[in-house]
Amino acid sequence: MAEPALALTSARLPGWDGLWDVVLGGGLIRGIVPSHRVPVRPEVEVVDLDGRYLLPGLWDEHVHFTQWALYRSRIELGAARTAAGTAALVADRIRSSEPPAAGPVIGVGFRDALWPDEPTQALLDDAAQGGEVVLFSADLHCVWVSSAAALRMGIPTGADGIAREAPAFAAQDAVNSLPDAQLDALVRQAADAAVRRGVVGIVDFEMGGSLDDWRRRADAARLPFRVEASVYPAGLDDVLASDLVPGTPLDADELLSLRYLKVIIDGSLNTRTAYCRDDYAGLPGSDPGHGVLAVPPSELTGLLRRAVAFGLTPAVHAIGDEANTVALDVFASLGSHGRIEHAQLLADSDLPRFGRLGVIASVQPRHAPDDRDAAERLWPGRTGRAFPLRRLLDSGATLAFGSDAPVSALDPWVQASAAVYRTSDERPAWHPEQRVTFAEALAASTRGRSTLLAGEPADLVVVDQDPFEAGGAAELAATPVAGTVVAGRVSYRGF
């Protein structure tokens, strides 16, 4: 059966004069004509935008969607500036919970790299009152657990109660395990919230992969946006032995596909495990060295070669400058395109290699203002090449914007604002020389679509004001979204 046609009338298109009617059908933009020129036919649904602005729909190119859905109901720890303050937030939640919460108390978002005091398991045990407490850092690479939680979950810790990298990921898997119906309900709520911010598609890098979960959800109901799923190395053999064809739609509505192999080769800034050429600045009671290379070049080469031969796009997590060099070297040796996820600290000599090799820089602009203090403390003298969006663009790289939710909010407007203004508070822009224009931010949020063109996917966002005229970081971040269209169907209408 043919997809019913939809006409969005009386739309303003940024940079175009007058009002326009945009006709959709079969999941594509079929035509753009001056307003009131669309023939009135019974089979065409007409939605009058009444002068609102119409733009290409927004993608989040890097999310951990299950964790984002769960995150929204957990204790937010980002406001705490000390280990003691973080423990106090936990104690307050436990005291105020009536009846006591079943299962472990879970918190998210702490940044221990900025704490002036040292965390201890004893401190967290006092707050936990003998119960299980599991706290995840903002970057997800670190977990702080009470004695009871460490014992039951088998999490190896020292006196500080901290575990990093693989044990932290294992803890996430343990606490994220919910019945399918309960988890899918939380995911749907989070997805609906994303659609209300103009999101038409996500790249899901949920730890361990989530393709089966998304197939179950797509079987139950039409997905609210496009989902490009991923597989991690542990699941690669199963995928290679399957009849899956990367990029081929896996649902009736053609919104779900498997596209990426995700490989994490280093850690993170806050956890001091991102693999860098220089040592981290000294921290009290620690000797972090220069980070961790979790996947050596020979192993990475083998993984990427197998993925590319099967048709998967490699997506390599690399945050430190040396990790990025390793990843780029492997891409060069294979002659393969792909993506580097994060690319937070880059060597000057590596900047032009992204464009030359055809490797997309999949970056999260909000991480720059969020991590500015940690970067200044841990990467002193190097922050001029940290989160270098302007320099990447000028060197010929293609940028793809995401949130890394739950590390930052799944909201493309927040990411665009951080890219354009390089601040998220009252402080001046951090390294303003790395700012990009809104037009460049929009292209990085829409897979290069700077305006609407006939023949392109009918993935659109309706906004109440022209974002090109936003009056500052806060106004751009809060751009009011009035509607979202995914594959020619209205997923959200707020007017």
N, C-alpha and C positions, 0 to 999 in steps of 0.2 A: 504494500500500500504506500502511495506517495506521501511524503511528509507534508502536512498542511502548510500553506504559505502564511507569512506574517509580515505586516508592513508597520514599520516604526515611523510615524509621521511627525512633521514639524520639529525635527531635530536640528540642533546646532552642532556643527562639526568644527572643532578648533582649527583655525586657520582658513576656514571657508566663509565666504559671505552668504548671508541669508539663511533660510530654513530649507531643510532637505528631508525627503522621504527615502527610507532605506528598506528595500524589499528583500525578504529572506525566504529561502525555500530549499528543501533537501539538505539542510545543514550548512548552506552556503549563503553568502551575500549575492543576491541575484541582480541587484541594480541599485543605483543611487541617482535620484532624479530631483529636480526642484520641487518644493513642497506643493501638495495638492495636485500632482500630476499622476498619482497612482490610480488606475481604474478601480472602481468600487465593484468587487465581485464577492459572491457569497462565500467562496472557498478561501478568501483572504481575511485573516483576522487583523484588525487595525488597532494599533495602540498609539494614541496621541501623546507624544512626549512634551507638548506644550512649551517648546523652546528650551528644553533641557539639553545638556551636552551629551554626545554619544562618542565613545572612544572604543578602540580595540579592548577586548577583555584581558584581564590581568592573570598572570601565572605566578605561582610560588614554586620556584625551581628546586627547592630543597626543604623538605619537611620530614619529620618523624611523626606521622599523623596519629597513630595510636597513643604515643606518649603525649602529644599535644591534647588529645581528647581527655586523657586521664589528668594531665597537669592542671586543667581548669578547675578541678575540684580538690586540689591539694594545698597544703600550707605554703603560702608564698613567702620566701625568706629573703628576697632581694633587698628589702629595706634595712636589714640588719647589717651593721658595719663591723661587728666583732663576733668571735666565737661565742662569748658569753651572751651577747645579744641574740644570737641565733638560737642558742639553747633556751633562752628566756621565752622566745616566741613559741617554741615547742611546748614548754611547760604551761604557758597560758592556754594553749589550745587544749591540752590534756585536761587541765582544771575545768575548762568551760564545757567540755563534752559530757552531755547527759542524755542517754546513758553513755558509758565509755565506748569509744569506737571499736568495732570488731576488726581484728587483724592489726597489722603494724600501723603506726602513725607515720605518714609519709609527708615529707616537705621537699620543696624544690627551689632552686634559684640562688643558693649561696655562692659567694665569691671569696673563697678562703685566701686567695693570693693577696687580698687587700686587708686581711685581718691583722691588727697589731698584736693580738694575743694568740697563743697556741691552742688549737683544739685538743681536747683529751676525751677519751671514752668515759672517764669518770664524770666529767662535766655533763656529758649527754645522758649518762645513766641517772644522774640526779634529776634531770628534767623529765626523764622517761618514767620515773617512779617504779622501776623494775620491769617496765613493759618494753615492747619492741618499737624502736624508732629508726627509720631509714630516711636519710636526707641526701638529696642529689644536688650536686653543684650545677650552676647555670649552664655549664658547657657539657654536662652529662658524663664527663670522663672521670668523675670523682664521687665517692659516696662516703658519708659519715654515719656510722651505725652505733647503736647501743649494744651493750654486751649480750643482751637477750637476743637481739636480732642477728648479731654476728654468729652466735652459737647455733641458733636454729637454721639459719640459711647457709652456714658454712662459709662465711665471708672472712678471709684472712686479713687481720688488722694488727697493728701494734698498739702501743699505749694511747696513741692519738685517736684510735677508732676509725682511721681513714683507710680506704682502699681505692686504688686508682686503676684506670684502664680496664683490662679484661674482667677482674672481679666486680668492678662497678657496673659493667654491662650485664654481667650475670645477675646482679642484684636487680637491675631493671627488669630483666626477663621474669624474675621470680615474682615481683610485686605487680607486674602488669598482667599477670595471668588471671583472666576473668571469664565467666561463662559467656558464650558468644552473644546471646541476646542482650546481656547487660553491656558488654563492650560495644556492640553495634549501636545501641541507643545513645551512648556517649559520643561515638563517632559521628552519628547523624546530627547531633546537636552542634558539634564543633564544625561540621561541614556546612550546616545551614548558616552559622555565624560567618564563615568564610565567604559564602556566596553573597551575603549581605554587604560585604566589603568589595564586591566586584570580581571575586576569584572565579575564573572559568576553568582552571586546570592546576594540578599539582604534580610534582615529581616526589614520590614517596620513597624515602630511604629508611623506612622503619627498620630497626635493628632486627636482623635475621630474615627480613623480607616479610611481605604481607599480601602476596598475590592471592593466596587462597582465601584470605579474609575478604579482599575486595571482590573476588568472584562470587562469594556467598552473598555479599551485600548487593551486588548487581543483579543476582538471580532473584532477590527479594523485592527490589524496587529500582527504578531508574536512578543512577548516580546523579548527584546534584552538580557535579563538574567532571571534567576529564581527569583520569588518573593514569599516570605512567609509573608503573611499579618497578621494583628492582630485586635483584638477588645478591646475596653475599657469597663469599667463597665457599662457606660451608655447604651451601645449597647448589653450587654450580654443577656438580656432577649429575644431580637429579635433573636439572634443567636441560643439560646437554643430552641426557638420555631420553628426554621427553619429545613429544610431537609439537611442542610450542614453537611458534614462529615469531621472533621478536618484532614488535611494532604492529602485529596483526591484531585487530579488535577481538576481544575475548568475551564480549557481551552483546546482547541483541541491539543495544543502542549505540554501539561502537564508541564507547567512552573510555574503555579500560584496555590497557595493553601492558606487556612486559617489555622494557627497553634497556635496562641498565644492569651492569655488574658494578656493585659498590665495593671498593677496597679501601680500608682505613690503614694508612701506612705510618701515621704518627699520631701524637696525642693532641693536646690543646694548650693554649696560652695560660689560662688560669691554673691548670693542673701542673704546669711547668714540664709537660711531656711533649710539646711540639718540637720537632727535630730541627735544631738550629745549628748554624756554623759556629756561633759564639756561645759561650756559657751564659746562662741566665744570671742576672744580678743576684748577689747573695741575699738570702732571706734568713731571718733568725732561726737557728736550730735546724737548718737544712742545707744540703749541698746538691742542688738539682742537676748540675752539669749542663749539658746542652740538649736534653730531651731524649726521646726514644724513637728509633726507627723500627717499627713493628713488623714490617715486611721488607726483606732485603731485595735488592734490584733483580736478582735472578729469579726469585719466586714471583715477584710482581710481573716480570716479563712473561713467565709461563702462564699466569692467570689471564693477563690481558690478551695474549696470543690466542688462547682457547676461546675467550669471550668474543673477540672480534671475528674469528672464523665462524662462529655460530650466528653472528649478527647482532650481538649485544653491544651497546655503547659503553666503554669503560668510564667509570666515574671514580676518580681517585681522591680520597680525602688527604689533603696535604696542607698543613698550616705553617710550619716553620720554613725558613728559606732553604735549608738543606733538603728537606723533604720535597719541596717543590722542584728543586734541581733534579733529584732522583726521579720523580714522576715524569718530568719533561724529557729527561734522558731516555727513559723507557719508551715513551711515545715516539721519540725520534728514531730509536733503534727499530721499532716496529713499522714506522711509516704510517701510523694509525692516528686518526682523529679521536677525540674524546673530550672529557671534561676533567678539570681539577676543581674539587669542591673546597671552598674557603679561600685558598691562595692569600693568606693574611699577611705573610711577611715574605718579600721577594728580593732576590739579589738583582742588582741593576742589570746584569748581563742576561737575566732570564726574562725580563719584561718583553722584549721583542719576540721571544721564542713562541709565546702563545699564538700570536697572529701567524707567524711563519709556519708553525706546525699544524694550525687549525685546531688548537685545543681551546675550548671554551673556558673562560674563567667564571665559574659558578660561585658567586660571592653573595655575602649577606651584609648589606650596607649598615644596618643598625648595630652590628657588632663593633664598628669603629667607635661611635660615641660611648657605647656600653663598656668597651674594653680600654678606653683611652688611658685610664689611671693605671690599670694593670700593665698595659704596654709600656707606659713611661717608667714604671717601676722595674719591670722584668726585662724589657728590651731597650734600655737607655741608649741614646745615640743612634738608634736604628728606626725610630718611629716615622722618619721621613719616607721610608719605603714599606711602611705597614698599611694595609688596606689601601693600596695605591690605585684607586679607581681611575683618576684622570690620566695617570701615566700608562695604565694598561690600555685605555682607549686610544691614547695618542700613539702608542706603539703598534696599533693595528689589531688588538685583541677584541674578541666578541665577549661582552658581559651578559650574564644571565643572573637576574636578581632572585633571591629567595630569603627565607627567614631563619632556616634551621630550627623552626618551632619544634620543641618548646623553648629553645635557647633565647629566641626573641619572638614577639607576637606574630602570628600568621595574619599579616595585614600588609599588602603591597604598598599602600600609601605611606605607612610608617617607614618601610624600607626606602621608598623613593625620597621621602623627606630627609632621611639620614644621608643619602647619597648627594642630595642637592645642597644641604646646609651643613653637614658634618657636625651636628650638635643635636642633643635631645633634651637639653636643659637650658638654664639661663647663661651658661658659659659661652664665650665666643667659639666660633668654629675651630675644631681641632684639625690642624694641617689643612687649612682652607684651599691650598693649592691642589688638593686632590678632589675638589668638588666637581660634579658633573652638572650639566643642564637638565632641566626637567624633560626636555625632548629626548635626551640620551637615557635618562632614567626610565622613561616610558618605553622606549625601544627595548631596554634590558628587562622590562617586566611583561612584555607582550610578544616575545620571540621575534623582535625586529619590526613589528608592525607599528609604524608611526602615524598612520591614518587608515581610514576604511577604503577598501578597494573591492570591486566586484570580483567574484570568484574565490575570495578568501573565506575561511571558516566563519560561520555566523556566531562567533563568540564575542560578546560585546558588553560594555558597562555603560550605564546611564548615570550621570552625575548632575547635581543641582547647580554647580558653578564651574567656571572654566579653571581647571587646575593650573594652566599656564599662567594664570594671573594671581596665584596664591600669594598672600602677603607675608609669608614667613614659614618657618619650620612647623610650628604648631598647626597653622591653618592648612598646610598641605597634608600633614599627617592625618588630619581629621576630615579630609574631603568627604562631603556627604554623598553617599551612593544611593541612588533612587531605584535602580533596577539592574538586573544581570540576565544576560541571555547566553545560553550554552547550547551549541549545535542547533541554533534556530528556535529554541524553545525558551520561554521565560522561566528562569529558575527562581528569580526573586523580583517582586514588584512592590516597591515601597511608596507608591504615589497613587 
